[in-house]
Amino acid sequence: MGRLNEDVGIIPLFEPIDLSAGGDSDSFELSKGAQADIILVTGVLTVPGVFSLFSGATVGAKTTALPFTYRLSGADFKATGADLYGADVAASTGTITVSATLNDHRTFVISFKAADLPDGQPWVTANIASGTSQFVAAVAIIRGVRYQPPLTAI
């Protein structure tokens, strides 16, 4: 049985800190994978926040809004239903407004395909807009036959 990090790429995007000033995630290149999923976990949100996804030609470039779909957990963290997810919702503009009352302490599973990236823009960067208190953490998981991560040491 293999390890997850030997089958997919796992990239930390946002560390679990207060992003009240907003900020960009770490960027990742999707040219070696077929699809990416971003797991966004929210904590305390005191005002609505905006999560946006962009593609670009280089690290940190936010050239084109990247459409995606997402599924939202069915309940707050540790509550019954927190591990169940709703139907896919399209974010055709590349943004979602994260509600302080409905989306705090929830998990978003955000998905998009490498084929959806514009030509010459293999880099992906997420952005969280500023707000009073925005506690979030996120990782990206790159999947697909084109991704071959190196083996890890035992």
N, C-alpha and C positions, 0 to 999 in steps of 0.2 A: 504494500500500500504506500503510495507516494504522499508527499506533503503538499498541502495546498499551495504554498509559495513556490513549489516546483512545477505546478500545473498552470498557474495564473500569475500575472504581475500584480503586486499589491503596493500601492503608492499612497503614503500619507499626504493628505491635502491640507486639512486644517487641524491643528492640534487643539485639544480641549481648553480653550481660553476664551475670555470675554472679548468679542469682536465688536464692541460698542462703537469703535472708530471705523468699522468696516475693514475690508481688506481683500486681497487676492490670495488664492490658494497657491500651492506649489503647482507648477505646470507639468504636464506629462505628454509624451509623444505617443500617438495611437497608430503610427504607421506599421507597427509590428503586430498589432492585434486586430481582431475583427469587430470587437465590441468592447465597450466599457460600461461598467455600472459604478455609480457613486453611492456610497452609503453615507447619508447625512443624518447625524443624530443631534437633535436639539435638546437643550436644557431650558434654562430660564430665558424667556423672551418677553420683554416688557412693552415693546412696540412692534408693529408689523415690520418684518424685514423682507428684503428682496434678495433672492438667490438667482444669480445669472450664470450662464455658461457661454464661453466664447471659444472660437478656434483662431489660430494665428500661424504665421510662418516660422516664428521663433519662440523661445521660452518667454513667457510673460506677455506676449502679444495678444491683444483682445480685439481682433480685426472684425470678426463676423459673429453675430449671435448664433448660437448652435441650438437648434430645436432638439427636444428630448421628450421622453415620457417618464412618468414617475408613478410610484405606488406609495401610499401612506399607510403607516401602521394603524391598526384599528383601535388602539387605546394608549394611554400614557405608559411610560416606562414602569415595569413591574406589575402592571395591572393585567387582569384577564383580557386577552385579545391583543396584547402588545406585540405578539409574534404572528399576528394575522394581518394581511395586507389587502387593501381595497383594489378596485379595478385600475387598470392603466389610465392615466390622465395625460393628455397631450399638452405640452408646453411649446407650442409652435413658435413663440417669439423668443424662446431661449431664456425665459425668466418665470419665476413663480414668486408670489407674495406669500410669505410664511407668516401666518396669523399668530399674534401673541396669545390669543385665547384658545384657539383650536389646534395649533401645531406645536406648542411647547411640550417638551418631554416626549416627543414622537420620533419616529424613524422614517425617512424618505429613502426609497430605492429608485435612483435616477438612472435611466438607461438610454444609450444611443449607440449607433453603429459607425464604424470607421468610414463606411460608404457615404454617410451623411455629411462628412467633413468636406468643405470646399477643396478643390485641387490646390496643392501647394500650401495647405494649412494643416499640417499634421499635429500641431501642438494644441492642447486643451488647457484652459485656465478657468477656474470658477471664481466668482466674486460674491461677497456678502456686502450689501449696502450698510451704511452706518445706521445706528439706532441707539436707544438708551442703554439697553443691555441685551446682548445677543450671544448667548453661550451655545456654541456648536462645535462639533468635531466631524471630520469626514475622511474617508479613504476611498480611493478608486481601485477597482479590480478590472484588470485588462484580461479579456478572454479571447480565444480564437486560435486557430491552427497556425497562424503566422507568428505567434509569440513563443519563444523558446528561452525561458530564463535559465541561468546557470544553476547547477546543482549546489545545494548548500552543504557546508561541512556538518558532520554529525557531532 
